[in-house]
Amino acid sequence: MKALASSSRIFNDQETLNRLVAKALEILPTLTVDFEILLINDGSTDRSGVIADGLARTIKQLRVIHHPNNRGYGAALRTGSVTPQRISFSTLMVMDSMM
């Protein structure tokens, strides 16, 4: 596999966000060394965006995109699939943030 991008919509997921990213970092390197984790913060009103930004500052494979307000699951999926990625990926994996 050339490259893999994992996209997850987050919405008020401050309690599960660290586990989601930890699980992605556990699984993705077993599939490829060339991967990116993309979190779409879909207008969260809790600390999800702040937590995600903090993780992105320390995890080079993690990128966060913020929707200013909740646009819904479908819009988050579109953002995650059409946003230019750090890497050119051949496979997009969607992960649910409900852990």
Backbone torsions as a table, in degrees:
resi	resn	phi	psi	omega
1	MET	NA	130.4	-177.7
2	LYS	-69.9	-53.0	-177.8
3	ALA	-161.0	155.9	-175.6
4	LEU	-136.8	133.2	172.8
5	ALA	-115.9	133.5	176.8
6	SER	-111.5	123.7	-177.4
7	SER	-116.7	133.0	178.6
8	SER	-135.7	132.0	172.5
9	ARG	-82.4	131.7	173.0
10	ILE	-118.8	135.8	176.5
11	PHE	-146.9	108.4	-178.7
12	ASN	53.0	50.5	-177.1
13	ASP	-111.3	30.9	-176.1
14	GLN	-59.0	-28.4	-178.2
15	GLU	-78.5	-23.8	-174.3
16	THR	-115.7	-6.1	-172.6
17	LEU	-62.5	-44.1	178.9
18	ASN	-61.4	-39.7	178.5
19	ARG	-66.4	-39.8	178.6
20	LEU	-59.9	-49.1	-178.2
21	VAL	-67.2	-40.6	178.3
22	ALA	-61.3	-41.2	179.4
23	LYS	-66.3	-42.3	177.9
24	ALA	-61.6	-41.9	179.6
25	LEU	-69.7	-20.4	175.5
26	GLU	-79.4	-41.2	-172.5
27	ILE	-86.5	-47.6	-171.1
28	LEU	-59.1	-40.9	179.1
29	PRO	-65.3	-17.7	176.4
30	THR	-78.4	-15.4	-179.1
31	LEU	-97.5	-36.4	-178.3
32	THR	-165.6	155.9	175.5
33	VAL	-87.9	-13.0	-175.3
34	ASP	-108.6	89.4	-176.8
35	PHE	-141.3	162.0	175.2
36	GLU	-138.2	139.6	174.4
37	ILE	-105.0	123.7	-179.0
38	LEU	-117.1	119.8	176.7
39	LEU	-105.7	127.0	176.5
40	ILE	-103.5	104.8	177.1
41	ASN	-80.0	107.8	-171.8
42	ASP	-92.8	59.2	176.0
43	GLY	73.3	31.9	179.9
44	SER	-55.4	142.5	177.1
45	THR	-103.4	-3.0	175.1
46	ASP	-98.3	-156.0	-177.1
47	ARG	-90.3	14.2	-178.1
48	SER	-55.7	-46.1	-178.9
49	GLY	-62.9	-42.1	179.1
50	VAL	-65.0	-44.2	178.9
51	ILE	-62.8	-45.4	-179.4
52	ALA	-61.9	-43.5	178.2
53	ASP	-62.2	-39.2	177.6
54	GLY	-63.5	-42.6	177.5
55	LEU	-63.7	-40.4	-178.4
56	ALA	-65.3	-28.3	177.7
57	ARG	-69.4	-23.0	-177.2
58	THR	-109.9	-12.5	-178.4
59	ILE	-116.9	109.1	-172.9
60	LYS	-65.9	-23.9	-178.6
61	GLN	-86.6	1.3	-174.8
62	LEU	-107.1	133.1	176.2
63	ARG	-132.6	143.1	-178.5
64	VAL	-119.3	134.8	172.7
65	ILE	-119.6	133.1	-177.5
66	HIS	-108.8	125.6	165.7
67	HIS	-86.1	131.7	-177.3
68	PRO	-65.3	-25.1	174.7
69	ASN	-143.7	168.2	-176.3
70	ASN	-68.4	118.2	179.7
71	ARG	-107.6	-5.5	176.8
72	GLY	98.8	164.1	-175.3
73	TYR	-60.4	-45.2	-178.1
74	GLY	-61.8	-41.9	178.3
75	ALA	-64.6	-38.8	177.8
76	ALA	-64.9	-39.3	176.8
77	LEU	-62.8	-43.2	178.2
78	ARG	-62.1	-44.9	178.7
79	THR	-58.8	-43.9	-178.7
80	GLY	-68.5	-23.2	-177.6
81	SER	-98.3	-21.9	-178.1
82	VAL	-107.8	-11.3	178.3
83	THR	-68.3	130.0	177.4
84	PRO	-57.0	130.7	-175.8
85	GLN	-93.5	159.3	175.2
86	ARG	-61.3	-33.2	179.3
87	ILE	-120.9	156.5	173.2
88	SER	-84.2	112.5	-173.6
89	PHE	-103.9	150.3	177.6
90	SER	-99.9	-16.4	-177.4
91	THR	-138.2	134.1	174.4
92	LEU	-112.0	125.1	178.0
93	MET	-112.4	127.7	177.8
94	VAL	-98.7	126.2	178.5
95	MET	-113.4	138.0	176.5
96	ASP	-82.7	137.7	-179.0
97	SER	-82.3	-6.9	179.1
98	MET	-75.6	102.3	-177.6
99	MET	-117.5	NA	NA
